[in-house]
Amino acid sequence: MSENRLQVGRVLRAGVQGFVVGCELKQPDIPPFGSFVRASGITPGSAIYGLVYNVSLEDDLFARHFVGRDIDDAVIKDERENRQVPVEVSILAVGCAEGKILRQCLPPHPPVTLDWLYQCADEEVRAFTARLDYFRLVLDARQTPVDELLAASIRAAAAARPEEEREMFLVGAGRELARLLAGDPLRLEGLLRRLQTA
Amino acid sequence: MTLELSRLAGQVRVMGQQLATREREYADLVAQAREWLTQYADRGEALRHPARGFHAAIPTGEPLDAEFPLPAIPERFTFIAADGTEIQPDSHEIAYYYLINVGYLVYRHGSDQTPEAHSLPTIGYAEDDIYDRSRLVSGNLLDIKRDLAEITALADLCAAEPSDAVTIAVVDGTLIMWTLAGASPDYQREKAQVYIQQLEHIRDSGAVVAAFISRPRRGEVARLLYLASVDGDLKQADEERNPLRHLADYAVFEMLAPGARSALFASPSSINYDYYEKEGHTIHFFYLNVAEEGGAPAIARIEVPAWVAEDADRLALVHGAIVAQARITGDYPYALIRADELAFISGPEREALEDMVIASLVRAGMHAALSPKKYYKTLTRQGKRKFR
């Protein structure tokens, strides 16, 4: 898959813990909640990995005017395709890369404004989730719906694998969760239940 | 220092009271105007000549109090709206330049197509741009350029439409180049000719053209009614006090039913008669209630050239199409709102343009600096603050 097809949007604001990108509503591939994305790092060859934890549409007073009105399709198309509806995609940083070395920790620098954000291809997701150290970063990320995000990312990582490898991956993820949440069996149970839908 | 709102509180309170009082007084004047509208409804023919000398609305063949209900709206038609904004040149800036941005929306009624939304920004910086007959282009002179840019964009868009399409082009504002008032006759003629040429292009394309003025302050019909009340006697009209002198026409026509238009009048503007009339484009106008059934009146002044005003089908198209557009929002043509939005230049966009200009000058090896006045304004106007 070409890089262009995986472009999500451009970075609007950023910090080492996460960043926000802006994209157009008509874009067909706005990445879903819990999916893996990548932005370029400041140094050449470096990258920052993250998880999508929110997709939001900013309020628009003009569009509000039409709520409750019977409106033409042309107005809806104009609103969606022509007016600048700012869709914001929020990312939690969960790793970084220097060349081929992947680390599941906060990146040393945030990405730069207007850098492109890409959806990770299945191959990248498999490589990144060969280790599961990023679970702790997610569990500590209080600004996100932690358990939902972690479960969604595990499901996304499983889906990026061939069918015959998925169960083994999920069992490994379950074990890691059991280790991290040993003191909170109720929460662990809730997370494991969410994984059963994978 | 901040704006001391506390010092304004008393003034604003008095203002509110006085405006409310004036509104009540106006109600009596509106009643008087409507009474005269009915009483002198058939005096149009006799008033036509004196009206021109009195700068009052010039009656056409329609009774003054005529009210035309909403005509049938065509199932398919294209509504093209244009609006323009500008950045005035500033001698304190890095470079002397201006910007005209024309926004337009092409809305195809009766189709599923997404409206076409665009803006056409033009920067003027060359000697020929920033000087017009040796005068620096700013203020009114730039407004004239913007008016011409708007009508030219509309004419180009109309020409691009299929010849059998039903198309209406609408400008936000007026079709009369009021901005020429006060200029030399020679200059007026030159600019009016360019504008009229674009009106001709629109006519040749098979489209119709109109201007939409929301809540207009003009009182030409009110002047006509006063003139009628003195039997068209110009001397008496000049000598006596016109009780309707501050009454805006739109208040008189707030009695129009939703979707209905008033009678047609011709504009008494000298620019209209000196230039537009000779070319067959005399600007006429009517008032239109674009509100929905049950809504508060939303009166707009609609201007059309003679070749639209004198053609029943074209006039009905303008009437119906503008109401159809206004009904999308409830009381204002959707395409005009969008054209304004597309033309609007926000503060951050203005700053981004300034940055682009600076970068371009520096790359070209030019020293770029704000004037000292502008520099200090950038320091003091970032945000007002007060530490007590």
Interface residues (C-beta under 8 A of the other chain):
Chain A: F62 H65 F66 R69 I71 D72 D73 A74 V75 K77 D78 E81 N82 R83
Chain B: L105 Y107 R108 H109 S111 D112 Q113 T114 P115 A117 I328 T329 G330 Y334 I337 R338 E341
